[in-house]
Amino acid sequence: MEYDVCALDDIADGGKKVAKLAGTRVLLLRAGDEVFAVRNTCPHMKVPLSVGKFDGTHIQCRLHGSRYDVRSGQRDKKAWMASGMGEATLQTYPLTLRDGRVFVEL
């Protein structure tokens, strides 16, 4: 199902916005004209990723430092090998920008 989440202008460049869609907390991340949608929960420790550092392509968990590529959901290989926590994947969601609005599909 597709959800009309917000206006693109509601998310600052380099910013984050959390939306609750059908009981799921989705984190929207903006880098210039691109917006990404991921589950707002670290796959390892289940803490909110919305408080983590976003650099335009990766979100970092504040608790243990794991970095996830917001485009694919893959954990940064160097980070998971160094931590010994195994390779976990962050849930990503299809997103469409249309008429200045952000639509997320769950």
C-alpha positions as CSV (number, residue, x, y, z in Angstrom):
1,M,0.0,0.0,0.0
2,E,1.3,3.5,-0.9
3,Y,1.1,6.3,1.7
4,D,1.3,10.0,1.1
5,V,3.7,10.8,4.0
6,C,4.6,14.5,3.7
7,A,5.7,17.3,1.4
8,L,9.3,17.1,0.2
9,D,9.9,20.5,1.8
10,D,9.0,19.1,5.2
11,I,12.3,17.3,5.2
12,A,15.4,19.5,5.3
13,D,18.4,18.7,3.1
14,G,20.5,16.3,5.2
15,G,17.5,15.9,7.5
16,K,15.4,13.1,8.9
17,K,11.7,12.7,9.5
18,V,9.9,9.8,11.3
19,A,6.5,8.7,10.1
20,K,4.3,6.0,11.6
21,L,2.7,4.0,8.7
22,A,0.4,1.1,9.5
23,G,2.0,0.6,12.8
24,T,5.6,0.8,11.4
25,R,8.0,3.6,12.2
26,V,9.6,4.6,8.9
27,L,12.6,7.0,8.8
28,L,12.8,9.3,5.9
29,L,16.2,10.7,5.1
30,R,16.9,13.5,2.6
31,A,20.1,14.1,0.6
32,G,19.6,16.9,-1.9
33,D,16.9,15.9,-4.3
34,E,16.9,12.2,-3.1
35,V,14.8,10.8,-0.2
36,F,15.2,7.4,1.2
37,A,12.8,5.4,3.5
38,V,14.1,2.8,6.0
39,R,12.7,1.1,9.1
40,N,13.5,3.3,12.1
41,T,15.0,0.4,14.0
42,C,18.6,-0.8,14.1
43,P,18.5,-4.6,13.1
44,H,21.0,-5.4,15.9
45,M,19.9,-3.6,19.1
46,K,16.4,-2.4,18.0
47,V,17.2,1.2,18.9
48,P,15.8,4.1,16.8
49,L,18.1,5.1,14.0
50,S,16.5,8.5,13.8
51,V,19.0,9.7,16.5
52,G,21.9,8.4,14.5
53,K,24.3,10.3,12.2
54,F,23.2,10.5,8.5
55,D,25.9,11.4,6.0
56,G,23.9,11.4,2.8
57,T,24.2,7.7,2.0
58,H,24.6,5.9,5.4
59,I,22.9,6.1,8.8
60,Q,24.9,5.2,11.8
61,C,23.4,3.6,14.9
62,R,24.3,5.7,18.0
63,L,24.5,2.7,20.3
64,H,27.2,0.5,18.6
65,G,28.3,2.4,15.5
66,S,27.0,0.1,12.8
67,R,26.5,2.0,9.5
68,Y,23.8,1.0,7.0
69,D,23.5,2.1,3.4
70,V,20.1,3.8,3.1
71,R,19.9,2.9,-0.6
72,S,20.3,-0.9,-0.1
73,G,19.9,-1.6,3.6
74,Q,23.3,-3.3,3.7
75,R,25.5,-2.9,6.7
76,D,28.9,-1.3,6.0
77,K,31.2,-4.4,5.6
78,K,34.1,-2.9,7.5
79,A,31.8,-2.0,10.4
80,W,30.2,-5.4,10.8
81,M,33.5,-7.3,10.4
82,A,35.2,-5.2,13.1
83,S,32.2,-5.5,15.5
84,G,31.8,-9.3,15.1
85,M,28.0,-8.8,15.1
86,G,27.4,-10.5,11.7
87,E,25.8,-9.1,8.6
88,A,22.4,-7.7,9.3
89,T,20.2,-5.8,6.7
90,L,18.2,-2.7,7.4
91,Q,14.6,-2.8,5.9
92,T,14.2,-0.3,3.1
93,Y,11.0,0.8,1.5
94,P,10.2,1.9,-2.1
95,L,9.7,5.7,-2.2
96,T,8.3,8.0,-5.0
97,L,8.5,11.7,-5.2
98,R,5.4,13.1,-7.0
99,D,4.1,16.7,-7.3
100,G,6.3,17.8,-4.4
101,R,5.1,15.0,-2.1
102,V,6.8,11.9,-0.6
103,F,5.0,8.6,-1.1
104,V,6.2,5.4,0.7
105,E,5.1,1.9,-0.2
106,L,4.8,-0.7,2.6
